[in-house]
Amino acid sequence: MSEGVLSPAARADAVARLEREEVDVLVVGGGITGVGIALDASSRGLSVALIEADDLAAGTSSRSSKLIHGGLRYLEMLEFRLVREALRERRLLLTRLAPHLVRPVEFLFPLKHRGWERPYIGAGLLLYDTWAGRHLPRARHLSHRSALAAAPALRHDSLVGAVQFHDAQEDDALFAVYVARTAAAHGASIVTRARAVDFLRNETGRVVGVRAEDSLAGRPLELRARHTIAAVGVVTDKLLELATGRAQSSLRPSKGVHLIVPRSSIPMRSGLFMRTEKSVFHAIPWRSDYWLLGDTDTEWDGEVDRPVANRSDIEYLLAKVNSVLARPVEPSQIHGVFAGLRPLVAADGTADTTRLSREHRLFSPLPGLTAIAGGKYTTYRVMARDAVDAASVDLGSMARSATERLPLLGAETPSESSDPIRLRHGGCAEEVLQLAEADPVLAAPLPGAGRYIAAEAVHAVTHQGALDLDDILSRRTRTSIEASDRGRAAAAVIAPLVAPAMGWSEARYAEEIERYRRLRDAEEAGEAAPDDAAAGAAYRAVMDG
Ligand SMILES: Cc1cc2nc3c(=O)[nH]c(=O)nc-3n(C[C@H](O)[C@H](O)[C@H](O)COP(=O)(O)OP(=O)(O)OC[C@H]3O[C@@H](n4cnc5c(N)ncnc54)[C@H](O)[C@@H]3O)c2cc1C
């Protein structure tokens, strides 16, 4: 096994290898599903490459609620198989596969009705805890007084009591990077900034690879593979159309928006889980300094590669949380906003996206090509296994999935550590600390980026596959949603620090800072617009201006 390093040099080597060699499995899409497939296939001994149009997890996989959960609300939808499967994955991730990246999180479920609600919710949580096994504390019933002691932020009349329960959380973008690195350590070639634009076919019509655009080098690539797996989330219909020449409508994208506010704005010990008219609302503790508030669930018919939040999304989320708080969260307290698209599999006759199943689906549109979509972050490993099983039948490979017993890179460090760098990187924290030891400038905190140190920005480039400031500030660190200036100040500090590793001249890094700021300006322009159409137009106007 190599060290699983993703760097500009490793990318260049991977491109050169792919232009030379045919691989067994080519994965298109570097969200959690794609990187999970790359890991599953490479750890079975297959030769594997993955191409991603943008950055690892740049799509939905950096924009989720960041929960590894069974999904309490799916119990009510009677999706028992999905809940059980997700709880099993939660246990595996917490205890064996990624204890350095996945942590328990405590929630308070406020009860609003006397009588029926406590036994009803209690029974659901009993089932949830029973299926989960004994790796997290079981649900506990709280009186009105104990609930308010745990969550003094809540208005006295907003609840009659509560139930406390546990789920788990992770940093979705960083987790995907660690899955990709683990795949690279098993020999997978990982190439970001490479978009599949067409499929290669042989004389029988079988898919034998893809034609891609390398946006870093600005040139086309021809990548040959014995089997291609598309894991492109909400873009699945577009890619299947490209493959088959027929219009597709297998997915119903639904937009989900979250806000980030400082922890001090809501005095509570545990997170909050509330039912809404159609779905659920969470206040989730994020790092030690923030709350993640979300989310919305509305149908999206705009561009699938850049969902934008609008003013109504933000007003809805503030109204939801403020409906139970004694002291409201003010719009001025919002540090960050992000929008993502759920790749929901369409069901005939279901109009409401909140009712659509979170099950995943495999497609075999042509010989040599499998596509997978739907599902949840939590069940990425199962999705990956199913996709590689389908490819293996075509490849005539008998090797079985090994990921159930395969800890991710860095999993050797116990999760009890309170050092923030170890909490973020587990055993790979040594890589960051070595950079900091070699250069005292890198040991210092990054101005404008909360608790991150400068070495983490450089490590993002030298080990974690980041290729620009947005990769570093939005996905390797989460500064773009945590810092109230959305990372604009940090961008100016980071650019010269990472310039040598990126090979950037002074003029180039000035352009990169400008580009980063424009991205944030465009998002903020969208957030001020009243609806999706206006937000999309405002976003594009800034980007094109
Ligand atoms: C608001 C919200 C909250 C959520 N919360 C949770 C949660 O708490 N827990 C949970 O378990 N799940 C959650 N989910 C669901 C979960 O986030 C998704 O199911 C999962 O991230 C989907 O991953 P994916 O890899 O299939 O898709 P994506 O992450 O979208 O990845 C697809 C990738 O394909 C790339 N791509 C597209 N076209 C091409 C091309 N032509 N060539 C190369 N690459 C291409 C894209 O750039 C993208 O990176 C949430 C989803 C949303 C929207």
The ligand as an SDF file (V2000), in Angstrom:
LIG
                    3D

 53 58  0  0  0  0  0  0  0  0999 V2000
  -29.2890   19.1420    2.6460 C   0  0  0  0  0  0  0  0  0  0  0  0
  -28.8810   17.6990    2.7080 C   0  0  0  0  0  0  0  0  0  0  0  0
  -28.6670   17.0930    3.9330 C   0  0  0  0  0  0  0  0  0  0  0  0
  -28.2780   15.7630    3.9910 C   0  0  0  0  0  0  0  0  0  0  0  0
  -27.9930   15.2260    5.2010 N   0  0  0  0  0  0  0  0  0  0  0  0
  -27.5940   13.9530    5.2850 C   0  0  0  0  0  0  0  0  0  0  0  0
  -27.2170   13.4120    6.5370 C   0  0  0  0  0  0  0  0  0  0  0  0
  -27.1870   14.1180    7.5510 O   0  0  0  0  0  0  0  0  0  0  0  0
  -26.8540   12.1130    6.5920 N   0  0  0  0  0  0  0  0  0  0  0  0
  -26.8600   11.3200    5.4730 C   0  0  0  0  0  0  0  0  0  0  0  0
  -26.5690   10.1360    5.6090 O   0  0  0  0  0  0  0  0  0  0  0  0
  -27.1550   11.8140    4.2490 N   0  0  0  0  0  0  0  0  0  0  0  0
  -27.5050   13.1130    4.1350 C   0  0  0  0  0  0  0  0  0  0  0  0
  -27.7900   13.6540    2.9190 N   0  0  0  0  0  0  0  0  0  0  0  0
  -27.6560   12.8130    1.7130 C   0  0  0  0  0  0  0  0  0  0  0  0
  -26.1900   12.7190    1.2680 C   0  0  0  0  0  0  0  0  0  0  0  0
  -25.5260   13.9360    1.4370 O   0  0  0  0  0  0  0  0  0  0  0  0
  -26.1170   12.2920   -0.1860 C   0  0  0  0  0  0  0  0  0  0  0  0
  -26.8830   11.1240   -0.3620 O   0  0  0  0  0  0  0  0  0  0  0  0
  -24.6970   12.0100   -0.6570 C   0  0  0  0  0  0  0  0  0  0  0  0
  -23.8200   13.0600   -0.2960 O   0  0  0  0  0  0  0  0  0  0  0  0
  -24.6780   11.8260   -2.1680 C   0  0  0  0  0  0  0  0  0  0  0  0
  -23.3640   11.5520   -2.5540 O   0  0  0  0  0  0  0  0  0  0  0  0
  -23.0130   11.2060   -4.0610 P   0  0  0  0  0  0  0  0  0  0  0  0
  -21.5840   10.8680   -4.1050 O   0  0  0  0  0  0  0  0  0  0  0  0
  -23.9740   10.1850   -4.5750 O   0  0  0  0  0  0  0  0  0  0  0  0
  -23.3100   12.5530   -4.8590 O   0  0  0  0  0  0  0  0  0  0  0  0
  -22.4240   13.8770   -4.9030 P   0  0  0  0  0  0  0  0  0  0  0  0
  -21.8130   14.1850   -3.6090 O   0  0  0  0  0  0  0  0  0  0  0  0
  -23.2500   14.9460   -5.5280 O   0  0  0  0  0  0  0  0  0  0  0  0
  -21.2360   13.4890   -5.8820 O   0  0  0  0  0  0  0  0  0  0  0  0
  -21.3660   13.4310   -7.2760 C   0  0  0  0  0  0  0  0  0  0  0  0
  -20.0820   13.9970   -7.8720 C   0  0  0  0  0  0  0  0  0  0  0  0
  -20.0670   13.7480   -9.2720 O   0  0  0  0  0  0  0  0  0  0  0  0
  -19.3760   14.8210   -9.8890 C   0  0  0  0  0  0  0  0  0  0  0  0
  -19.7320   14.8410  -11.3100 N   0  0  0  0  0  0  0  0  0  0  0  0
  -20.9040   15.1920  -11.8670 C   0  0  0  0  0  0  0  0  0  0  0  0
  -20.8330   15.0700  -13.2060 N   0  0  0  0  0  0  0  0  0  0  0  0
  -19.5910   14.6250  -13.4890 C   0  0  0  0  0  0  0  0  0  0  0  0
  -18.9160   14.3090  -14.7090 C   0  0  0  0  0  0  0  0  0  0  0  0
  -19.5180   14.4330  -15.8910 N   0  0  0  0  0  0  0  0  0  0  0  0
  -17.6380   13.8840  -14.6460 N   0  0  0  0  0  0  0  0  0  0  0  0
  -17.0020   13.7600  -13.4460 C   0  0  0  0  0  0  0  0  0  0  0  0
  -17.6020   14.0490  -12.2730 N   0  0  0  0  0  0  0  0  0  0  0  0
  -18.8790   14.4740  -12.2940 C   0  0  0  0  0  0  0  0  0  0  0  0
  -19.8740   16.0420   -9.1140 C   0  0  0  0  0  0  0  0  0  0  0  0
  -18.9770   17.1250   -9.2600 O   0  0  0  0  0  0  0  0  0  0  0  0
  -19.9530   15.5030   -7.6890 C   0  0  0  0  0  0  0  0  0  0  0  0
  -18.8000   15.7820   -6.9420 O   0  0  0  0  0  0  0  0  0  0  0  0
  -28.1460   15.0050    2.8080 C   0  0  0  0  0  0  0  0  0  0  0  0
  -28.3440   15.6110    1.5740 C   0  0  0  0  0  0  0  0  0  0  0  0
  -28.6840   16.9620    1.5220 C   0  0  0  0  0  0  0  0  0  0  0  0
  -28.8540   17.6320    0.2070 C   0  0  0  0  0  0  0  0  0  0  0  0
  1  2  1  0
  2  3  1  0
  2 52  2  0
  3  4  2  0
  4  5  1  0
  4 50  1  0
  5  6  2  0
  6  7  1  0
  6 13  1  0
  7  8  2  0
  7  9  1  0
  9 10  1  0
 10 11  2  0
 10 12  1  0
 12 13  2  0
 13 14  1  0
 14 15  1  0
 14 50  1  0
 15 16  1  0
 16 17  1  0
 16 18  1  0
 18 19  1  0
 18 20  1  0
 20 21  1  0
 20 22  1  0
 22 23  1  0
 23 24  1  0
 24 25  2  0
 24 26  1  0
 24 27  1  0
 27 28  1  0
 28 29  2  0
 28 30  1  0
 28 31  1  0
 31 32  1  0
 32 33  1  0
 33 34  1  0
 33 48  1  0
 34 35  1  0
 35 36  1  0
 35 46  1  0
 36 37  1  0
 36 45  1  0
 37 38  2  0
 38 39  1  0
 39 40  1  0
 39 45  2  0
 40 41  1  0
 40 42  2  0
 42 43  1  0
 43 44  2  0
 44 45  1  0
 46 47  1  0
 46 48  1  0
 48 49  1  0
 50 51  2  0
 51 52  1  0
 52 53  1  0
M  END
$$$$
